[in-house]
Amino acid sequence: MNKIIKKILKIVGGTLAVVVALLGAALIALNNKSLQKKVLDDIVQELRLKLDTKVEIDSISINMFNLDLNLYGIKIDDRQQREMLRVEKVSANLVLMKLLQKKIVIEQAELIGAKALLLKPSKEEPANYQFVIDAFKKPKDKTKEEKKKKEKKSKMEFDISALSLKDVRVKHNELDIYL
């Protein structure tokens, strides 16, 4: 009987050691600058495709030990190639355990040094930021089959507990707003 218990304990202990080693390796890999650069390149490429405009992000910093995500030097042009948005830094503190529950929970988010140029020339013309809204809005379901497929897909929930804005300037046509 003791041999069976020892063997089970060795198997469980070995399995736990492998899981801890894999998690540790993943944490170390995600703190690697070259992997972070690859993640950044993928993010920028996806945004360029989704928005169909020029998008730049200078650098990214991911600290998996305290789950901080920082993006530096974000620039997005409008469809007329004017700089529509420039942000010095965006930082977010994620809750790891919620990711396992398919929830993106940000305890604290901070936006520093943002400048936005939002233009709506006339009532007939769309605003220069309308393409961003259109790119991220949910498409309407056309058939019952599409609704069923959508219900089967797992949805990620998104929650921001606190947002801090520092040195934010928004220009809308002739109106300037400073935060």
Buried (B, 14 or more C-beta within 10 A) or exposed (E): EEEEEEEEEEEEEEEEEEEEEEEEEEEEEBBEEEEBEEBBEEBBEEBBEEBEBBBBBEEBBBBBEEBBBBBBBBBBBBBEEEBBBBBBBBBBBBBEEBEEEEBBBBBBBBBBBBBBBBBEEEEEEEBBBEBBEEEEEEEEEEEEEEEEEEEEEEEEEEEEEEEEEEEBBBBBEEEEEEE
